[in-house]
């Protein structure tokens, strides 16, 4: 499997969506964008357009090596979709890498997968993370098993370096 899923919705932080999208392609992965509808155009917080190539309903977690959840305001919408929460839980249950940055922790909170996990996020949702049972750190990136978390756009290089390392370790283990 050399495929990564990014779940999308309007108002994602543009850099937190596009930097991983292109960086993962550079690393040799096919990257799919799943939205509430296939072939629907979405817009980031700063107006950058991007288009889903599949719907949440079309996602088969077994087809993917990992999941990326961008931050911004999109996670507040994403966490309301039962299908999205189910996707996140399935990735977690299968031990596949999940990347979350900034406000993306809202999605993993709503999916119920953070209890006892070491994480980071934007400090603005620190209380939400700890109330969900996570142990929060103010670090550029925190890796806890299959979960890779980061704070904000300026941490993207360290975040993607760590995510790709976890992804590659996971793929070697399955080969």
C-alpha positions as a Markdown table, in Angstrom:
| # | Residue | x | y | z |
|---|---|---|---|---|
| 1 | Unk | 0.0 | 0.0 | 0.0 |
| 2 | Unk | 1.4 | 3.3 | -1.0 |
| 3 | Unk | -1.8 | 5.4 | -0.6 |
| 4 | Unk | -2.6 | 8.0 | 2.0 |
| 5 | Unk | -6.0 | 9.4 | 2.8 |
| 6 | Unk | -6.6 | 13.1 | 3.7 |
| 7 | Unk | -10.1 | 13.9 | 4.9 |
| 8 | Unk | -11.3 | 17.3 | 3.8 |
| 9 | Unk | -13.9 | 19.9 | 4.5 |
| 10 | Unk | -14.2 | 23.6 | 3.9 |
| 11 | Unk | -12.0 | 26.0 | 6.0 |
| 12 | Unk | -9.0 | 23.6 | 6.4 |
| 13 | Unk | -5.8 | 25.5 | 7.2 |
| 14 | Unk | -4.4 | 25.8 | 3.6 |
| 15 | Unk | -0.8 | 24.9 | 4.5 |
| 16 | Unk | -1.8 | 22.1 | 6.8 |
| 17 | Unk | -3.6 | 20.4 | 4.0 |
| 18 | Unk | -1.4 | 21.3 | 1.0 |
| 19 | Unk | 2.0 | 20.8 | 2.5 |
| 20 | Unk | 1.3 | 17.2 | 3.5 |
| 21 | Unk | -0.5 | 16.6 | 0.2 |
| 22 | Unk | 2.5 | 17.5 | -1.9 |
| 23 | Unk | 5.2 | 16.2 | 0.6 |
| 24 | Unk | 3.6 | 12.8 | 0.6 |
| 25 | Unk | 3.5 | 12.7 | -3.2 |
| 26 | Unk | 7.2 | 13.6 | -3.2 |
| 27 | Unk | 7.7 | 10.6 | -0.9 |
| 28 | Unk | 6.1 | 8.3 | -3.4 |
| 29 | Unk | 2.6 | 8.0 | -2.0 |
| 30 | Unk | -0.7 | 8.4 | -3.9 |
| 31 | Unk | -2.8 | 10.8 | -1.9 |
| 32 | Unk | -6.6 | 10.8 | -2.0 |
| 33 | Unk | -8.8 | 13.6 | -0.7 |
| 34 | Unk | -12.1 | 12.3 | 0.7 |
| 35 | Unk | -14.9 | 14.8 | 1.3 |
| 36 | Unk | -18.6 | 14.7 | 2.0 |
| 37 | Unk | -19.1 | 14.3 | -1.7 |
| 38 | Unk | -16.8 | 13.1 | -4.5 |
| 39 | Unk | -15.5 | 15.6 | -7.0 |
| 40 | Unk | -16.6 | 18.6 | -4.9 |
| 41 | Unk | -14.6 | 21.8 | -4.7 |
| 42 | Unk | -13.7 | 23.0 | -1.2 |
| 43 | Unk | -11.9 | 26.1 | -0.1 |
| 44 | Unk | -9.3 | 26.6 | 2.6 |
| 45 | Unk | -9.3 | 29.3 | 5.3 |
| 46 | Unk | -7.5 | 31.6 | 2.9 |
| 47 | Unk | -9.5 | 30.7 | -0.2 |
| 48 | Unk | -7.2 | 28.1 | -1.8 |
| 49 | Unk | -9.4 | 25.7 | -3.7 |
| 50 | Unk | -9.0 | 21.9 | -3.5 |
| 51 | Unk | -11.2 | 19.1 | -4.8 |
| 52 | Unk | -12.1 | 15.7 | -3.3 |
| 53 | Unk | -11.7 | 12.7 | -5.5 |
| 54 | Unk | -13.9 | 10.5 | -3.3 |
| 55 | Unk | -16.6 | 10.7 | -0.7 |
| 56 | Unk | -16.3 | 9.5 | 2.9 |
| 57 | Unk | -18.7 | 6.7 | 2.0 |
| 58 | Unk | -16.2 | 5.5 | -0.7 |
| 59 | Unk | -13.3 | 5.1 | 1.8 |
| 60 | Unk | -12.0 | 1.5 | 2.3 |
| 61 | Unk | -9.5 | 1.9 | 5.1 |
| 62 | Unk | -7.8 | -1.4 | 4.0 |
| 63 | Unk | -6.6 | 0.5 | 0.8 |
| 64 | Unk | -4.5 | 3.0 | 2.7 |
| 65 | Unk | -1.2 | 3.1 | 4.6 |
| 66 | Unk | -2.2 | 6.2 | 6.6 |
| 67 | Unk | -4.5 | 9.1 | 7.4 |
| 68 | Unk | -3.9 | 12.8 | 7.6 |
| 69 | Unk | -6.3 | 15.2 | 9.2 |
| 70 | Unk | -5.6 | 18.9 | 8.4 |
| 71 | Unk | -6.3 | 21.6 | 11.0 |
| 72 | Unk | -8.0 | 25.0 | 10.6 |
| 73 | Unk | -11.7 | 25.3 | 11.1 |
| 74 | Unk | -12.5 | 22.1 | 9.1 |
| 75 | Unk | -12.1 | 19.8 | 12.0 |
| 76 | Unk | -15.0 | 21.4 | 13.8 |
| 77 | Unk | -17.2 | 20.2 | 10.8 |
| 78 | Unk | -15.4 | 16.9 | 10.2 |
| 79 | Unk | -16.0 | 15.7 | 13.8 |
| 80 | Unk | -19.8 | 15.9 | 13.2 |
| 81 | Unk | -19.8 | 13.2 | 10.5 |
| 82 | Unk | -20.2 | 9.7 | 11.8 |
| 83 | Unk | -18.5 | 8.3 | 8.8 |
| 84 | Unk | -15.4 | 10.5 | 9.5 |
| 85 | Unk | -15.3 | 9.3 | 13.1 |
| 86 | Unk | -15.7 | 5.7 | 11.9 |
| 87 | Unk | -12.8 | 6.1 | 9.4 |
| 88 | Unk | -10.6 | 7.5 | 12.1 |
| 89 | Unk | -11.4 | 4.7 | 14.5 |
| 90 | Unk | -10.7 | 2.1 | 11.8 |
| 91 | Unk | -7.3 | 3.6 | 11.0 |
| 92 | Unk | -6.6 | 3.6 | 14.7 |
| 93 | Unk | -7.9 | 0.0 | 15.3 |
| 94 | Unk | -5.6 | -1.2 | 12.5 |
| 95 | Unk | -2.6 | 0.6 | 14.0 |
| 96 | Unk | -2.1 | 2.7 | 10.8 |
| 97 | Unk | -0.5 | 6.1 | 11.1 |
| 98 | Unk | -2.8 | 9.0 | 11.8 |
| 99 | Unk | -1.4 | 12.5 | 11.4 |
| 100 | Unk | -3.2 | 15.4 | 13.1 |
| 101 | Unk | -2.1 | 19.0 | 13.3 |
| 102 | Unk | -3.5 | 22.1 | 15.0 |
| 103 | Unk | -7.3 | 21.8 | 15.5 |
| 104 | Unk | -7.4 | 18.3 | 13.9 |
| 105 | Unk | -7.3 | 16.9 | 17.5 |
| 106 | Unk | -11.0 | 17.8 | 17.6 |
| 107 | Unk | -11.7 | 14.9 | 15.2 |
| 108 | Unk | -9.7 | 12.4 | 17.1 |
| 109 | Unk | -11.3 | 13.5 | 20.3 |
| 110 | Unk | -14.8 | 13.0 | 18.8 |
| 111 | Unk | -13.6 | 9.6 | 17.5 |
| 112 | Unk | -12.7 | 8.6 | 21.1 |
| 113 | Unk | -9.1 | 7.5 | 20.4 |
| 114 | Unk | -7.0 | 9.8 | 22.6 |
| 115 | Unk | -7.4 | 8.4 | 26.1 |
| 116 | Unk | -3.8 | 7.9 | 27.5 |
| 117 | Unk | -2.1 | 9.2 | 24.3 |
| 118 | Unk | 0.8 | 11.7 | 24.3 |
| 119 | Unk | -0.2 | 14.5 | 21.9 |
| 120 | Unk | 0.3 | 18.1 | 21.0 |
| 121 | Unk | -2.0 | 20.6 | 19.2 |
| 122 | Unk | -2.6 | 24.3 | 19.0 |
| 123 | Unk | -2.6 | 25.5 | 22.6 |
| 124 | Unk | -6.1 | 26.7 | 21.9 |
| 125 | Unk | -7.5 | 23.1 | 22.3 |
| 126 | Unk | -5.1 | 21.9 | 25.0 |
| 127 | Unk | -8.0 | 21.7 | 27.5 |
| 128 | Unk | -10.1 | 19.7 | 25.0 |
| 129 | Unk | -7.2 | 17.3 | 24.5 |
| 130 | Unk | -6.6 | 16.8 | 28.2 |
| 131 | Unk | -10.3 | 16.5 | 28.9 |
| 132 | Unk | -10.4 | 13.6 | 26.4 |
| 133 | Unk | -7.8 | 11.8 | 28.4 |
| 134 | Unk | -4.7 | 12.7 | 26.4 |
| 135 | Unk | -1.4 | 13.9 | 27.9 |
| 136 | Unk | -0.6 | 17.2 | 26.2 |
| 137 | Unk | 2.9 | 18.6 | 25.4 |
| 138 | Unk | 3.9 | 21.9 | 23.9 |
| 139 | Unk | 6.2 | 20.4 | 21.4 |
| 140 | Unk | 6.6 | 20.8 | 17.6 |
| 141 | Unk | 5.7 | 17.1 | 17.1 |
| 142 | Unk | 4.7 | 14.3 | 19.4 |
| 143 | Unk | 4.7 | 10.6 | 18.3 |
| 144 | Unk | 2.8 | 8.1 | 20.3 |
| 145 | Unk | 2.6 | 4.7 | 18.5 |
| 146 | Unk | 0.6 | 5.3 | 15.3 |
| 147 | Unk | -0.5 | 8.9 | 16.3 |
| 148 | Unk | 1.6 | 11.8 | 15.0 |
| 149 | Unk | 0.5 | 15.2 | 16.2 |
| 150 | Unk | 1.8 | 18.7 | 15.7 |
| 151 | Unk | 0.9 | 22.3 | 16.7 |
| 152 | Unk | 0.7 | 24.6 | 13.7 |
| 153 | Unk | 2.0 | 25.5 | 10.3 |
| 154 | Unk | 5.5 | 26.5 | 11.3 |
| 155 | Unk | 6.0 | 23.0 | 12.6 |
| 156 | Unk | 5.0 | 21.4 | 9.3 |
| 157 | Unk | 8.6 | 20.3 | 8.3 |
| 158 | Unk | 9.1 | 18.4 | 11.6 |
| 159 | Unk | 5.6 | 17.0 | 11.5 |
| 160 | Unk | 5.9 | 15.6 | 8.0 |
| 161 | Unk | 9.4 | 14.2 | 8.7 |
| 162 | Unk | 8.0 | 12.3 | 11.7 |
| 163 | Unk | 4.8 | 11.2 | 9.9 |
| 164 | Unk | 6.7 | 9.8 | 7.0 |
| 165 | Unk | 9.2 | 8.1 | 9.3 |
| 166 | Unk | 6.3 | 6.4 | 11.2 |
| 167 | Unk | 4.6 | 5.6 | 7.8 |
| 168 | Unk | 7.8 | 4.0 | 6.5 |
| 169 | Unk | 8.4 | 2.0 | 9.7 |
| 170 | Unk | 4.8 | 0.7 | 9.5 |
| 171 | Unk | 5.2 | -0.3 | 5.8 |
| 172 | Unk | 8.4 | -2.1 | 6.5 |
| 173 | Unk | 6.6 | -4.0 | 9.3 |
| 174 | Unk | 3.9 | -5.1 | 6.9 |
| 175 | Unk | 6.2 | -6.1 | 4.1 |
